[in-house]
């Protein structure tokens, strides 16, 4: 591997180390209790991950996120594709989605809690809502952009309307769909934490805000690092999968912020 | 050397007796109106009637906007005519079907499939077993000159190569009629000439019915048995010219042939007349 290639491969790691370095220096200069140094925060990580209670909380968060993301994707892709191929479905659904889109999903949390309580269902529902909109939107755009003549070619081969949807529109729109899923994945993580911030019962967000209440700032920042690392890890895993699924697609889809 | 299994080898049961002058496509007083928002409706095709015999290579020639592609889409079943009826083998066309195979200017390949995957798509859809479909498809890929590119994705191919794949993909499901919508329109002159020659060579083998839309007079005369000249606004047939040139045609010989030159010049004059018509109030 040449020096240049080595440098570009290690760039994401160097960026993270650089951030921690700036943090360390900044915290040493400011020297306040509410802003621990990077080293103090990193040092608190093993005790969180070693604690069974915390681990159960974090795994519960991830489970809700996985369910919310999975159900969101399964629901949103067909809806978005149908909207993209049918003017009627699009003009029916578009205004509904445009009303929901700008509302911060966490802001719905208190209402949802009134109906469904503070348990898993309410939080998973909020994650689902957060994931759905970008996935619907990108699936819609992807399906709309499918070349008419590609569908005609399929029809001439004898593909029915349903087969054209699953065997032409879906794969043709896949690069765009996966771009939506990537945004959805990040939003799932964000809504996961914010939902736990509002409905304090369990989860990674719960650990973070409990520590904040008790003034355990090293734990607060350690949790921020853990959540950030989860984001990076999930995104890298997703990008890895996406790269393999759409390797046939035009180049230019790569967003060079990835550990994959 | 025989590159491709002929149809009778592939499907030994099917051996239709060939009737040279049988009618393949019948277009009967077809009109097409496009509704445009705000402005008045646009009459794209006005009472077009045309009969195409089985095995004929027929070009539809006209200026852009004369509705020639629309006419092709109606035969393909992709567009329903506002009035009139189009028939293939005597049956009214109600939608697309594997008896009419389109080849578009935009190629319309499936970008997520390799060259082989694209060509196999039609046979697989028709229930041909994978092993057979692959063997047939490989032979077709070789016939269109792309041996060695079986596992390339469309994005890795040039325009000319993409159009070769598109042609092979359509031939793979044995349509009775090839519907070619300005297939070489997006290609450079050199590639275009090569594909024209190759198309003629392929066509000479089984003489499928071809409906070929183009705006190039030379292309139409070089390839066709019959050239249908259309005028625009509304799209009408101005004249149908039988191209009485011997086959197989060799481009280099043809270019020196006074009969070829006369066809080209005569048809180009028709367009001059048409242009003047449009200028009149």
Boltz contact constraints between the chains, C-beta under 6 A:
constraints:
  - contact:
      token1: [A, 147]
      token2: [B, 108]
      max_distance: 6.0
  - contact:
      token1: [A, 149]
      token2: [B, 104]
      max_distance: 6.0
  - contact:
      token1: [A, 149]
      token2: [B, 106]
      max_distance: 6.0
  - contact:
      token1: [A, 149]
      token2: [B, 108]
      max_distance: 6.0
  - contact:
      token1: [A, 150]
      token2: [B, 108]
      max_distance: 6.0
  - contact:
      token1: [A, 152]
      token2: [B, 78]
      max_distance: 6.0
  - contact:
      token1: [A, 153]
      token2: [B, 108]
      max_distance: 6.0
  - contact:
      token1: [A, 155]
      token2: [B, 96]
      max_distance: 6.0
  - contact:
      token1: [A, 156]
      token2: [B, 96]
      max_distance: 6.0
  - contact:
      token1: [A, 156]
      token2: [B, 101]
      max_distance: 6.0
  - contact:
      token1: [A, 156]
      token2: [B, 102]
      max_distance: 6.0
  - contact:
      token1: [A, 157]
      token2: [B, 122]
      max_distance: 6.0
  - contact:
      token1: [A, 157]
      token2: [B, 125]
      max_distance: 6.0
  - contact:
      token1: [A, 157]
      token2: [B, 173]
      max_distance: 6.0
  - contact:
      token1: [A, 158]
      token2: [B, 98]
      max_distance: 6.0
  - contact:
      token1: [A, 158]
      token2: [B, 125]
      max_distance: 6.0
  - contact:
      token1: [A, 171]
      token2: [B, 112]
      max_distance: 6.0
  - contact:
      token1: [A, 248]
      token2: [B, 111]
      max_distance: 6.0
  - contact:
      token1: [A, 248]
      token2: [B, 112]
      max_distance: 6.0
  - contact:
      token1: [A, 248]
      token2: [B, 153]
      max_distance: 6.0
  - contact:
      token1: [A, 250]
      token2: [B, 155]
      max_distance: 6.0
